[in-house]
Amino acid sequence: MPVPRVHIDVMLKDEILDPQGQAIEAALPQLGYDGIGDVRVGKHIELSVPDDVDVATTVDGLADRLLANPVIERFSWRIADDERR
Amino acid sequence: MPVPRVHIDVMLKDEILDPQGQAIEAALPQLGYDGIGDVRVGKHIELSVPDDVDVATTVDGLADRLLANPVIERFSWRIADDERR
């Protein structure tokens, strides 16, 4: 049985200024990439969850308590189809 | 026509040690989350690409040249179904 591999994205809330995203957005035209907008940068966390737990409850709980700062960040997650050892 | 919203994940290559991931993995049992393993942390970048460009060529190019360090990082990307302004 492959172990569920969870991909979690933690992003700044939309109303929070994102200087990293702005820096990337400003650099892109100099590299020849025009018209690319609304660049936002966050964290991507991958982890393997035992297959005998409730994945949704577990991931929502640990993301809320450890991975994301609920004041300024939002998170989303999905189960990837790639298997890990 | 909704503007394609691209989600890019930049992760350390598997053979590269990930201290951030290890720190999270070590903290989880103290919060009551046992059995969660192989925690890896990377960057998640979201951006909007004009719909008149070849998304694959554009994203592969800018990820390779600006977002990821090809020596130690790998990247993957997907087009999300959420629309942006």
Backbone of each chain as nested JSON, in Angstrom:
{
  "chains": [
    {"id": "A", "residues": [
      {"number": 1, "name": "MET", "atoms": {"N": [0.866, -1.2, 0.0], "CA": [0.0, 0.0, 0.0], "C": [0.907, 1.257, 0.0]}},
      {"number": 2, "name": "PRO", "atoms": {"N": [0.869, 2.096, -1.042], "CA": [1.719, 3.301, -1.043], "C": [1.297, 4.255, 0.088]}},
      {"number": 3, "name": "VAL", "atoms": {"N": [2.306, 4.882, 0.669], "CA": [2.02, 5.831, 1.766], "C": [1.533, 7.151, 1.135]}},
      {"number": 4, "name": "PRO", "atoms": {"N": [0.416, 7.701, 1.647], "CA": [-0.05, 8.978, 1.061], "C": [1.013, 10.061, 1.19]}},
      {"number": 5, "name": "ARG", "atoms": {"N": [1.323, 10.688, 0.072], "CA": [2.308, 11.775, 0.071], "C": [1.516, 13.076, -0.048]}},
      {"number": 6, "name": "VAL", "atoms": {"N": [1.611, 13.91, 0.969], "CA": [0.805, 15.138, 1.012], "C": [1.668, 16.341, 0.611]}},
      {"number": 7, "name": "HIS", "atoms": {"N": [1.108, 17.176, -0.26], "CA": [1.773, 18.414, -0.677], "C": [0.987, 19.572, -0.077]}},
      {"number": 8, "name": "ILE", "atoms": {"N": [1.652, 20.372, 0.732], "CA": [1.019, 21.504, 1.415], "C": [1.636, 22.808, 0.899]}},
      {"number": 9, "name": "ASP", "atoms": {"N": [0.777, 23.742, 0.545], "CA": [1.274, 25.056, 0.129], "C": [0.845, 26.089, 1.169]}},
      {"number": 10, "name": "VAL", "atoms": {"N": [1.798, 26.834, 1.638], "CA": [1.52, 27.901, 2.623], "C": [1.858, 29.231, 1.955]}},
      {"number": 11, "name": "MET", "atoms": {"N": [0.828, 30.069, 1.783], "CA": [1.019, 31.335, 1.08], "C": [0.601, 32.499, 1.965]}},
      {"number": 12, "name": "LEU", "atoms": {"N": [1.192, 33.657, 1.722], "CA": [0.72, 34.863, 2.394], "C": [-0.712, 35.124, 1.94]}},
      {"number": 13, "name": "LYS", "atoms": {"N": [-1.554, 35.61, 2.851], "CA": [-2.914, 35.982, 2.465], "C": [-2.85, 37.065, 1.393]}},
      {"number": 14, "name": "ASP", "atoms": {"N": [-3.88, 37.109, 0.554], "CA": [-3.84, 37.993, -0.622], "C": [-3.614, 39.449, -0.247]}},
      {"number": 15, "name": "GLU", "atoms": {"N": [-4.134, 39.856, 0.92], "CA": [-4.027, 41.284, 1.274], "C": [-2.663, 41.649, 1.848]}},
      {"number": 16, "name": "ILE", "atoms": {"N": [-1.798, 40.647, 2.041], "CA": [-0.473, 40.909, 2.613], "C": [0.528, 41.176, 1.483]}},
      {"number": 17, "name": "LEU", "atoms": {"N": [1.288, 42.237, 1.596], "CA": [2.315, 42.582, 0.611], "C": [3.34, 41.45, 0.507]}},
      {"number": 18, "name": "ASP", "atoms": {"N": [3.759, 41.135, -0.73], "CA": [4.71, 40.037, -0.928], "C": [5.969, 40.559, -1.638]}},
      {"number": 19, "name": "PRO", "atoms": {"N": [6.938, 41.065, -0.88], "CA": [8.143, 41.65, -1.505], "C": [8.919, 40.65, -2.368]}},
      {"number": 20, "name": "GLN", "atoms": {"N": [8.94, 39.366, -1.947], "CA": [9.656, 38.364, -2.752], "C": [8.994, 38.24, -4.13]}},
      {"number": 21, "name": "GLY", "atoms": {"N": [7.674, 38.148, -4.089], "CA": [6.945, 38.03, -5.348], "C": [7.179, 39.238, -6.24]}},
      {"number": 22, "name": "GLN", "atoms": {"N": [7.199, 40.408, -5.618], "CA": [7.416, 41.646, -6.396], "C": [8.816, 41.678, -7.01]}},
      {"number": 23, "name": "ALA", "atoms": {"N": [9.782, 41.179, -6.242], "CA": [11.166, 41.181, -6.752], "C": [11.282, 40.274, -7.974]}},
      {"number": 24, "name": "ILE", "atoms": {"N": [10.644, 39.111, -7.902], "CA": [10.679, 38.182, -9.043], "C": [9.961, 38.822, -10.238]}},
      {"number": 25, "name": "GLU", "atoms": {"N": [8.8, 39.409, -9.958], "CA": [8.001, 40.014, -11.026], "C": [8.8, 41.109, -11.739]}},
      {"number": 26, "name": "ALA", "atoms": {"N": [9.576, 41.857, -10.965], "CA": [10.363, 42.952, -11.547], "C": [11.534, 42.425, -12.384]}},
      {"number": 27, "name": "ALA", "atoms": {"N": [12.028, 41.238, -12.019], "CA": [13.202, 40.698, -12.728], "C": [12.824, 40.011, -14.045]}},
      {"number": 28, "name": "LEU", "atoms": {"N": [11.605, 39.559, -14.139], "CA": [11.226, 38.738, -15.296], "C": [11.375, 39.455, -16.646]}},
      {"number": 29, "name": "PRO", "atoms": {"N": [10.938, 40.719, -16.772], "CA": [11.093, 41.371, -18.082], "C": [12.549, 41.475, -18.515]}},
      {"number": 30, "name": "GLN", "atoms": {"N": [13.459, 41.632, -17.548], "CA": [14.884, 41.729, -17.932], "C": [15.394, 40.397, -18.512]}},
      {"number": 31, "name": "LEU", "atoms": {"N": [14.666, 39.304, -18.174], "CA": [15.078, 38.006, -18.721], "C": [14.282, 37.68, -19.992]}},
      {"number": 32, "name": "GLY", "atoms": {"N": [13.445, 38.667, -20.378], "CA": [12.699, 38.459, -21.615], "C": [11.31, 37.885, -21.428]}},
      {"number": 33, "name": "TYR", "atoms": {"N": [10.84, 37.827, -20.181], "CA": [9.504, 37.273, -19.919], "C": [8.557, 38.43, -19.592]}},
      {"number": 34, "name": "ASP", "atoms": {"N": [7.803, 38.86, -20.59], "CA": [6.899, 39.99, -20.394], "C": [5.491, 39.507, -20.09]}},
      {"number": 35, "name": "GLY", "atoms": {"N": [4.734, 40.371, -19.37], "CA": [3.315, 40.103, -19.161], "C": [3.003, 39.132, -18.047]}},
      {"number": 36, "name": "ILE", "atoms": {"N": [4.044, 38.659, -17.359], "CA": [3.791, 37.718, -16.255], "C": [3.488, 38.537, -14.999]}},
      {"number": 37, "name": "GLY", "atoms": {"N": [2.383, 38.252, -14.344], "CA": [1.961, 39.112, -13.245], "C": [1.546, 38.359, -12.003]}},
      {"number": 38, "name": "ASP", "atoms": {"N": [1.223, 39.157, -11.004], "CA": [0.665, 38.637, -9.757], "C": [1.501, 37.481, -9.197]}},
      {"number": 39, "name": "VAL", "atoms": {"N": [2.805, 37.7, -9.102], "CA": [3.721, 36.658, -8.612], "C": [3.648, 36.63, -7.083]}},
      {"number": 40, "name": "ARG", "atoms": {"N": [3.407, 35.461, -6.555], "CA": [3.347, 35.29, -5.094], "C": [4.257, 34.126, -4.711]}},
      {"number": 41, "name": "VAL", "atoms": {"N": [4.995, 34.28, -3.62], "CA": [5.946, 33.246, -3.193], "C": [5.562, 32.747, -1.804]}},
      {"number": 42, "name": "GLY", "atoms": {"N": [5.608, 31.429, -1.62], "CA": [5.302, 30.86, -0.305], "C": [6.122, 29.608, -0.084]}},
      {"number": 43, "name": "LYS", "atoms": {"N": [5.645, 28.802, 0.862], "CA": [6.367, 27.556, 1.206], "C": [5.611, 26.359, 0.624]}},
      {"number": 44, "name": "HIS", "atoms": {"N": [6.418, 25.379, 0.179], "CA": [5.821, 24.117, -0.269], "C": [6.403, 23.03, 0.612]}},
      {"number": 45, "name": "ILE", "atoms": {"N": [5.534, 22.296, 1.28], "CA": [6.01, 21.244, 2.202], "C": [5.445, 19.903, 1.735]}},
      {"number": 46, "name": "GLU", "atoms": {"N": [6.306, 18.927, 1.637], "CA": [5.857, 17.58, 1.289], "C": [6.115, 16.67, 2.485]}},
      {"number": 47, "name": "LEU", "atoms": {"N": [5.173, 15.776, 2.774], "CA": [5.388, 14.836, 3.886], "C": [4.55, 13.575, 3.654]}},
      {"number": 48, "name": "SER", "atoms": {"N": [4.973, 12.528, 4.303], "CA": [4.258, 11.248, 4.176], "C": [3.475, 11.012, 5.46]}},
      {"number": 49, "name": "VAL", "atoms": {"N": [2.201, 10.689, 5.287], "CA": [1.305, 10.487, 6.427], "C": [0.988, 8.999, 6.523]}},
      {"number": 50, "name": "PRO", "atoms": {"N": [1.024, 8.423, 7.737], "CA": [0.683, 7.002, 7.857], "C": [-0.712, 6.747, 7.28]}},
      {"number": 51, "name": "ASP", "atoms": {"N": [-0.892, 5.567, 6.663], "CA": [-2.183, 5.389, 5.982], "C": [-3.3, 4.955, 6.946]}},
      {"number": 52, "name": "ASP", "atoms": {"N": [-2.979, 4.904, 8.265], "CA": [-4.053, 4.544, 9.203], "C": [-4.591, 5.775, 9.947]}},
      {"number": 53, "name": "VAL", "atoms": {"N": [-4.262, 6.977, 9.458], "CA": [-4.798, 8.178, 10.127], "C": [-5.754, 8.898, 9.183]}},
      {"number": 54, "name": "ASP", "atoms": {"N": [-6.574, 9.78, 9.777], "CA": [-7.468, 10.602, 8.968], "C": [-6.613, 11.742, 8.399]}},
      {"number": 55, "name": "VAL", "atoms": {"N": [-6.299, 11.644, 7.109], "CA": [-5.345, 12.585, 6.509], "C": [-5.839, 14.027, 6.655]}},
      {"number": 56, "name": "ALA", "atoms": {"N": [-7.113, 14.258, 6.369], "CA": [-7.622, 15.643, 6.404], "C": [-7.47, 16.251, 7.802]}},
      {"number": 57, "name": "THR", "atoms": {"N": [-7.907, 15.518, 8.811], "CA": [-7.801, 16.049, 10.176], "C": [-6.35, 16.286, 10.557]}},
      {"number": 58, "name": "THR", "atoms": {"N": [-5.499, 15.321, 10.206], "CA": [-4.076, 15.432, 10.567], "C": [-3.432, 16.631, 9.879]}},
      {"number": 59, "name": "VAL", "atoms": {"N": [-3.617, 16.734, 8.571], "CA": [-2.925, 17.785, 7.825], "C": [-3.466, 19.169, 8.191]}},
      {"number": 60, "name": "ASP", "atoms": {"N": [-4.79, 19.281, 8.294], "CA": [-5.361, 20.574, 8.703], "C": [-4.812, 20.983, 10.076]}},
      {"number": 61, "name": "GLY", "atoms": {"N": [-4.719, 20.007, 10.979], "CA": [-4.247, 20.306, 12.331], "C": [-2.8, 20.733, 12.359]}},
      {"number": 62, "name": "LEU", "atoms": {"N": [-1.92, 19.954, 11.724], "CA": [-0.494, 20.302, 11.821], "C": [-0.178, 21.549, 10.99]}},
      {"number": 63, "name": "ALA", "atoms": {"N": [-0.903, 21.77, 9.91], "CA": [-0.648, 22.992, 9.122], "C": [-1.063, 24.224, 9.938]}},
      {"number": 64, "name": "ASP", "atoms": {"N": [-2.192, 24.102, 10.604], "CA": [-2.7, 25.224, 11.389], "C": [-1.817, 25.514, 12.61]}},
      {"number": 65, "name": "ARG", "atoms": {"N": [-1.275, 24.467, 13.205], "CA": [-0.542, 24.65, 14.457], "C": [0.955, 24.859, 14.255]}},
      {"number": 66, "name": "LEU", "atoms": {"N": [1.486, 24.35, 13.134], "CA": [2.954, 24.395, 13.007], "C": [3.442, 25.061, 11.718]}},
      {"number": 67, "name": "LEU", "atoms": {"N": [2.755, 24.784, 10.614], "CA": [3.324, 25.19, 9.322], "C": [2.907, 26.603, 8.891]}},
      {"number": 68, "name": "ALA", "atoms": {"N": [1.691, 27.006, 9.254], "CA": [1.225, 28.317, 8.774], "C": [0.927, 29.241, 9.951]}},
      {"number": 69, "name": "ASN", "atoms": {"N": [1.195, 30.511, 9.761], "CA": [0.819, 31.521, 10.75], "C": [-0.571, 32.026, 10.345]}},
      {"number": 70, "name": "PRO", "atoms": {"N": [-1.611, 31.612, 11.075], "CA": [-2.985, 31.912, 10.636], "C": [-3.294, 33.406, 10.529]}},
      {"number": 71, "name": "VAL", "atoms": {"N": [-2.47, 34.238, 11.151], "CA": [-2.738, 35.687, 11.081], "C": [-2.433, 36.209, 9.675]}},
      {"number": 72, "name": "ILE", "atoms": {"N": [-1.348, 35.749, 9.071], "CA": [-0.937, 36.319, 7.782], "C": [-0.884, 35.29, 6.656]}},
      {"number": 73, "name": "GLU", "atoms": {"N": [-1.047, 34.014, 6.998], "CA": [-0.892, 32.998, 5.954], "C": [-2.133, 32.134, 5.809]}},
      {"number": 74, "name": "ARG", "atoms": {"N": [-2.32, 31.574, 4.617], "CA": [-3.362, 30.574, 4.359], "C": [-2.648, 29.341, 3.824]}},
      {"number": 75, "name": "PHE", "atoms": {"N": [-3.281, 28.185, 3.975], "CA": [-2.655, 26.972, 3.43], "C": [-3.668, 26.159, 2.643]}},
      {"number": 76, "name": "SER", "atoms": {"N": [-3.143, 25.369, 1.746], "CA": [-3.977, 24.413, 1.006], "C": [-3.133, 23.143, 0.845]}},
      {"number": 77, "name": "TRP", "atoms": {"N": [-3.789, 22.032, 0.626], "CA": [-3.013, 20.808, 0.492], "C": [-3.707, 19.82, -0.445]}},
      {"number": 78, "name": "ARG", "atoms": {"N": [-2.915, 18.896, -0.971], "CA": [-3.484, 17.855, -1.832], "C": [-2.653, 16.59, -1.648]}},
      {"number": 79, "name": "ILE", "atoms": {"N": [-3.229, 15.464, -1.987], "CA": [-2.474, 14.206, -1.921], "C": [-1.925, 13.948, -3.314]}},
      {"number": 80, "name": "ALA", "atoms": {"N": [-0.622, 13.781, -3.387], "CA": [-0.009, 13.562, -4.696], "C": [-0.081, 12.085, -5.033]}},
      {"number": 81, "name": "ASP", "atoms": {"N": [0.055, 11.811, -6.331], "CA": [-0.04, 10.392, -6.699], "C": [1.333, 9.725, -6.664]}},
      {"number": 82, "name": "ASP", "atoms": {"N": [2.44, 10.555, -6.414], "CA": [3.75, 9.876, -6.395], "C": [3.915, 9.161, -5.052]}},
      {"number": 83, "name": "GLU", "atoms": {"N": [4.482, 7.977, -5.112], "CA": [4.67, 7.219, -3.87], "C": [6.06, 7.474, -3.323]}},
      {"number": 84, "name": "ARG", "atoms": {"N": [6.223, 7.421, -2.073], "CA": [7.546, 7.563, -1.451], "C": [7.878, 6.27, -0.765]}},
      {"number": 85, "name": "ARG", "atoms": {"N": [9.147, 6.104, -0.406], "CA": [9.523, 4.829, 0.266], "C": [8.794, 4.732, 1.598]}}
    ]},
    {"id": "B", "residues": [
      {"number": 1, "name": "MET", "atoms": {"N": [-11.796, 35.338, -20.984], "CA": [-10.886, 34.192, -20.921], "C": [-10.076, 34.3, -19.621]}},
      {"number": 2, "name": "PRO", "atoms": {"N": [-10.183, 33.334, -18.685], "CA": [-9.386, 33.414, -17.457], "C": [-7.889, 33.298, -17.776]}},
      {"number": 3, "name": "VAL", "atoms": {"N": [-7.091, 34.06, -17.028], "CA": [-5.634, 34.021, -17.232], "C": [-5.101, 32.75, -16.565]}},
      {"number": 4, "name": "PRO", "atoms": {"N": [-4.288, 31.953, -17.268], "CA": [-3.745, 30.74, -16.636], "C": [-2.94, 31.099, -15.382]}},
      {"number": 5, "name": "ARG", "atoms": {"N": [-3.295, 30.46, -14.28], "CA": [-2.57, 30.665, -13.014], "C": [-1.669, 29.452, -12.813]}},
      {"number": 6, "name": "VAL", "atoms": {"N": [-0.364, 29.705, -12.812], "CA": [0.602, 28.602, -12.734], "C": [1.135, 28.468, -11.308]}},
      {"number": 7, "name": "HIS", "atoms": {"N": [1.172, 27.225, -10.832], "CA": [1.722, 26.926, -9.508], "C": [3.025, 26.168, -9.721]}},
      {"number": 8, "name": "ILE", "atoms": {"N": [4.128, 26.727, -9.222], "CA": [5.452, 26.127, -9.39], "C": [5.988, 25.711, -8.022]}},
      {"number": 9, "name": "ASP", "atoms": {"N": [6.476, 24.486, -7.947], "CA": [7.104, 24.038, -6.7], "C": [8.6, 23.828, -6.949]}},
      {"number": 10, "name": "VAL", "atoms": {"N": [9.403, 24.431, -6.117], "CA": [10.86, 24.279, -6.219], "C": [11.327, 23.559, -4.96]}},
      {"number": 11, "name": "MET", "atoms": {"N": [11.871, 22.37, -5.14], "CA": [12.289, 21.566, -3.995], "C": [13.765, 21.21, -4.095]}},
      {"number": 12, "name": "LEU", "atoms": {"N": [14.396, 20.987, -2.944], "CA": [15.759, 20.47, -2.961], "C": [15.729, 19.081, -3.592]}},
      {"number": 13, "name": "LYS", "atoms": {"N": [16.769, 18.747, -4.349], "CA": [16.849, 17.399, -4.909], "C": [16.879, 16.392, -3.762]}},
      {"number": 14, "name": "ASP", "atoms": {"N": [16.404, 15.182, -4.048], "CA": [16.228, 14.191, -2.97], "C": [17.524, 13.904, -2.216]}},
      {"number": 15, "name": "GLU", "atoms": {"N": [18.645, 13.954, -2.934], "CA": [19.913, 13.579, -2.274], "C": [20.477, 14.713, -1.409]}},
      {"number": 16, "name": "ILE", "atoms": {"N": [19.842, 15.873, -1.448], "CA": [20.339, 17.01, -0.669], "C": [19.678, 17.009, 0.716]}},
      {"number": 17, "name": "LEU", "atoms": {"N": [20.476, 17.164, 1.746], "CA": [19.966, 17.202, 3.131], "C": [19.015, 18.39, 3.291]}},
      {"number": 18, "name": "ASP", "atoms": {"N": [17.896, 18.175, 4.014], "CA": [16.914, 19.25, 4.173], "C": [16.721, 19.544, 5.666]}},
      {"number": 19, "name": "PRO", "atoms": {"N": [17.552, 20.401, 6.254], "CA": [17.458, 20.684, 7.697], "C": [16.089, 21.225, 8.121]}},
      {"number": 20, "name": "GLN", "atoms": {"N": [15.478, 22.039, 7.257], "CA": [14.141, 22.582, 7.602], "C": [13.138, 21.433, 7.744]}},
      {"number": 21, "name": "GLY", "atoms": {"N": [13.198, 20.549, 6.776], "CA": [12.285, 19.404, 6.822], "C": [12.518, 18.562, 8.055]}},
      {"number": 22, "name": "GLN", "atoms": {"N": [13.787, 18.372, 8.393], "CA": [14.118, 17.559, 9.577], "C": [13.633, 18.233, 10.861]}},
      {"number": 23, "name": "ALA", "atoms": {"N": [13.735, 19.561, 10.91], "CA": [13.301, 20.304, 12.116], "C": [11.793, 20.137, 12.307]}},
      {"number": 24, "name": "ILE", "atoms": {"N": [11.046, 20.241, 11.204], "CA": [9.589, 20.063, 11.286], "C": [9.275, 18.634, 11.708]}},
      {"number": 25, "name": "GLU", "atoms": {"N": [9.958, 17.674, 11.064], "CA": [9.706, 16.261, 11.36], "C": [9.946, 15.967, 12.849]}},
      {"number": 26, "name": "ALA", "atoms": {"N": [10.989, 16.604, 13.434], "CA": [11.313, 16.367, 14.847], "C": [10.272, 17.008, 15.773]}},
      {"number": 27, "name": "ALA", "atoms": {"N": [9.632, 18.08, 15.304], "CA": [8.679, 18.803, 16.176], "C": [7.298, 18.137, 16.188]}},
      {"number": 28, "name": "LEU", "atoms": {"N": [6.977, 17.414, 15.152], "CA": [5.615, 16.887, 15.014], "C": [5.19, 15.953, 16.158]}},
      {"number": 29, "name": "PRO", "atoms": {"N": [6.05, 14.993, 16.584], "CA": [5.603, 14.119, 17.678], "C": [5.263, 14.892, 18.954]}},
      {"number": 30, "name": "GLN", "atoms": {"N": [5.993, 15.976, 19.215], "CA": [5.699, 16.769, 20.439], "C": [4.318, 17.431, 20.338]}},
      {"number": 31, "name": "LEU", "atoms": {"N": [3.821, 17.569, 19.106], "CA": [2.478, 18.162, 18.954], "C": [1.42, 17.066, 18.856]}},
      {"number": 32, "name": "GLY", "atoms": {"N": [1.915, 15.805, 18.99], "CA": [0.957, 14.704, 18.972], "C": [0.769, 14.052, 17.617]}},
      {"number": 33, "name": "TYR", "atoms": {"N": [1.617, 14.411, 16.647], "CA": [1.489, 13.83, 15.303], "C": [2.606, 12.804, 15.105]}},
      {"number": 34, "name": "ASP", "atoms": {"N": [2.273, 11.535, 15.3], "CA": [3.29, 10.478, 15.178], "C": [3.241, 9.859, 13.788]}},
      {"number": 35, "name": "GLY", "atoms": {"N": [4.403, 9.319, 13.379], "CA": [4.451, 8.537, 12.154], "C": [4.553, 9.343, 10.875]}},
      {"number": 36, "name": "ILE", "atoms": {"N": [4.619, 10.668, 11.002], "CA": [4.719, 11.491, 9.792], "C": [6.192, 11.581, 9.408]}},
      {"number": 37, "name": "GLY", "atoms": {"N": [6.513, 11.255, 8.17], "CA": [7.921, 11.17, 7.809], "C": [8.266, 11.865, 6.505]}},
      {"number": 38, "name": "ASP", "atoms": {"N": [9.574, 11.808, 6.205], "CA": [10.1, 12.293, 4.93], "C": [9.589, 13.702, 4.629]}},
      {"number": 39, "name": "VAL", "atoms": {"N": [9.722, 14.591, 5.611], "CA": [9.246, 15.971, 5.458], "C": [10.29, 16.755, 4.647]}},
      {"number": 40, "name": "ARG", "atoms": {"N": [9.839, 17.384, 3.584], "CA": [10.724, 18.175, 2.739], "C": [10.106, 19.562, 2.573]}},
      {"number": 41, "name": "VAL", "atoms": {"N": [10.914, 20.603, 2.632], "CA": [10.404, 21.976, 2.528], "C": [11.028, 22.653, 1.318]}},
      {"number": 42, "name": "GLY", "atoms": {"N": [10.187, 23.379, 0.567], "CA": [10.713, 24.114, -0.597], "C": [9.904, 25.375, -0.81]}},
      {"number": 43, "name": "LYS", "atoms": {"N": [10.0, 25.905, -2.014], "CA": [9.303, 27.152, -2.359], "C": [8.09, 26.84, -3.239]}},
      {"number": 44, "name": "HIS", "atoms": {"N": [7.035, 27.624, -3.001], "CA": [5.851, 27.522, -3.865], "C": [5.622, 28.901, -4.473]}},
      {"number": 45, "name": "ILE", "atoms": {"N": [5.624, 28.958, -5.785], "CA": [5.477, 30.245, -6.464], "C": [4.229, 30.18, -7.338]}},
      {"number": 46, "name": "GLU", "atoms": {"N": [3.405, 31.197, -7.229], "CA": [2.22, 31.291, -8.082], "C": [2.378, 32.52, -8.967]}},
      {"number": 47, "name": "LEU", "atoms": {"N": [1.985, 32.407, -10.223], "CA": [2.071, 33.562, -11.126], "C": [1.05, 33.394, -12.266]}},
      {"number": 48, "name": "SER", "atoms": {"N": [0.725, 34.51, -12.86], "CA": [-0.229, 34.499, -13.973], "C": [0.536, 34.711, -15.268]}},
      {"number": 49, "name": "VAL", "atoms": {"N": [0.273, 33.849, -16.23], "CA": [0.981, 33.906, -17.51], "C": [0.005, 34.392, -18.576]}},
      {"number": 50, "name": "PRO", "atoms": {"N": [0.422, 35.333, -19.43], "CA": [-0.489, 35.782, -20.499], "C": [-0.979, 34.588, -21.316]}},
      {"number": 51, "name": "ASP", "atoms": {"N": [-2.246, 34.641, -21.75], "CA": [-2.757, 33.444, -22.414], "C": [-2.333, 33.36, -23.885]}},
      {"number": 52, "name": "ASP", "atoms": {"N": [-1.48, 34.289, -24.333], "CA": [-1.015, 34.189, -25.73], "C": [0.419, 33.649, -25.816]}},
      {"number": 53, "name": "VAL", "atoms": {"N": [0.931, 33.077, -24.686], "CA": [2.29, 32.522, -24.759], "C": [2.218, 31.008, -24.58]}},
      {"number": 54, "name": "ASP", "atoms": {"N": [3.297, 30.344, -24.969], "CA": [3.396, 28.891, -24.762], "C": [3.775, 28.699, -23.287]}},
      {"number": 55, "name": "VAL", "atoms": {"N": [2.788, 28.29, -22.486], "CA": [2.989, 28.235, -21.032], "C": [4.159, 27.319, -20.682]}},
      {"number": 56, "name": "ALA", "atoms": {"N": [4.226, 26.149, -21.301], "CA": [5.269, 25.186, -20.927], "C": [6.66, 25.767, -21.181]}},
      {"number": 57, "name": "THR", "atoms": {"N": [6.862, 26.316, -22.359], "CA": [8.181, 26.879, -22.681], "C": [8.517, 28.024, -21.732]}},
      {"number": 58, "name": "THR", "atoms": {"N": [7.528, 28.884, -21.483], "CA": [7.756, 30.044, -20.617], "C": [8.088, 29.608, -19.189]}},
      {"number": 59, "name": "VAL", "atoms": {"N": [7.281, 28.73, -18.637], "CA": [7.469, 28.358, -17.225], "C": [8.753, 27.561, -17.046]}},
      {"number": 60, "name": "ASP", "atoms": {"N": [8.991, 26.603, -17.952], "CA": [10.241, 25.84, -17.852], "C": [11.443, 26.778, -17.928]}},
      {"number": 61, "name": "GLY", "atoms": {"N": [11.367, 27.755, -18.824], "CA": [12.479, 28.687, -18.998], "C": [12.709, 29.556, -17.774]}},
      {"number": 62, "name": "LEU", "atoms": {"N": [11.664, 30.194, -17.277], "CA": [11.873, 31.106, -16.15], "C": [12.179, 30.338, -14.863]}},
      {"number": 63, "name": "ALA", "atoms": {"N": [11.637, 29.138, -14.725], "CA": [11.963, 28.352, -13.516], "C": [13.437, 27.957, -13.541]}},
      {"number": 64, "name": "ASP", "atoms": {"N": [13.885, 27.553, -14.722], "CA": [15.265, 27.106, -14.857], "C": [16.256, 28.262, -14.67]}},
      {"number": 65, "name": "ARG", "atoms": {"N": [15.908, 29.434, -15.154], "CA": [16.844, 30.557, -15.155], "C": [16.747, 31.439, -13.911]}},
      {"number": 66, "name": "LEU", "atoms": {"N": [15.566, 31.432, -13.264], "CA": [15.412, 32.407, -12.169], "C": [14.966, 31.77, -10.852]}},
      {"number": 67, "name": "LEU", "atoms": {"N": [14.074, 30.817, -10.92], "CA": [13.43, 30.35, -9.685], "C": [14.171, 29.196, -9.013]}},
      {"number": 68, "name": "ALA", "atoms": {"N": [14.788, 28.335, -9.806], "CA": [15.428, 27.164, -9.2], "C": [16.922, 27.161, -9.484]}},
      {"number": 69, "name": "ASN", "atoms": {"N": [17.693, 26.67, -8.537], "CA": [19.134, 26.479, -8.748], "C": [19.31, 25.046, -9.244]}},
      {"number": 70, "name": "PRO", "atoms": {"N": [19.574, 24.881, -10.55], "CA": [19.578, 23.521, -11.117], "C": [20.593, 22.572, -10.474]}},
      {"number": 71, "name": "VAL", "atoms": {"N": [21.578, 23.104, -9.767], "CA": [22.58, 22.223, -9.152], "C": [21.969, 21.46, -7.972]}},
      {"number": 72, "name": "ILE", "atoms": {"N": [21.15, 22.141, -7.177], "CA": [20.634, 21.499, -5.954], "C": [19.113, 21.404, -5.902]}},
      {"number": 73, "name": "GLU", "atoms": {"N": [18.444, 22.032, -6.872], "CA": [16.978, 22.033, -6.805], "C": [16.358, 21.443, -8.06]}},
      {"number": 74, "name": "ARG", "atoms": {"N": [15.13, 20.917, -7.897], "CA": [14.311, 20.487, -9.029], "C": [13.006, 21.263, -8.926]}},
      {"number": 75, "name": "PHE", "atoms": {"N": [12.306, 21.405, -10.051], "CA": [11.022, 22.112, -9.993], "C": [9.96, 21.327, -10.741]}},
      {"number": 76, "name": "SER", "atoms": {"N": [8.729, 21.583, -10.36], "CA": [7.589, 21.007, -11.088], "C": [6.511, 22.09, -11.102]}},
      {"number": 77, "name": "TRP", "atoms": {"N": [5.6, 21.984, -12.038], "CA": [4.575, 23.041, -12.082], "C": [3.278, 22.474, -12.634]}},
      {"number": 78, "name": "ARG", "atoms": {"N": [2.198, 23.19, -12.35], "CA": [0.887, 22.779, -12.873], "C": [0.046, 24.046, -13.057]}},
      {"number": 79, "name": "ILE", "atoms": {"N": [-0.96, 23.949, -13.884], "CA": [-1.877, 25.077, -14.065], "C": [-3.061, 24.847, -13.148]}},
      {"number": 80, "name": "ALA", "atoms": {"N": [-3.317, 25.832, -12.309], "CA": [-4.425, 25.671, -11.357], "C": [-5.722, 26.091, -12.029]}},
      {"number": 81, "name": "ASP", "atoms": {"N": [-6.828, 25.633, -11.47], "CA": [-8.092, 26.0, -12.121], "C": [-8.658, 27.281, -11.529]}},
      {"number": 82, "name": "ASP", "atoms": {"N": [-7.982, 27.847, -10.442], "CA": [-8.542, 29.102, -9.904], "C": [-8.109, 30.252, -10.81]}},
      {"number": 83, "name": "GLU", "atoms": {"N": [-9.055, 31.186, -11.024], "CA": [-8.729, 32.325, -11.896], "C": [-8.247, 33.489, -11.043]}},
      {"number": 84, "name": "ARG", "atoms": {"N": [-7.395, 34.307, -11.586], "CA": [-6.946, 35.504, -10.859], "C": [-7.447, 36.725, -11.602]}},
      {"number": 85, "name": "ARG", "atoms": {"N": [-7.391, 37.91, -10.982], "CA": [-7.857, 39.141, -11.691], "C": [-6.934, 39.465, -12.855]}}
    ]}
  ]
}
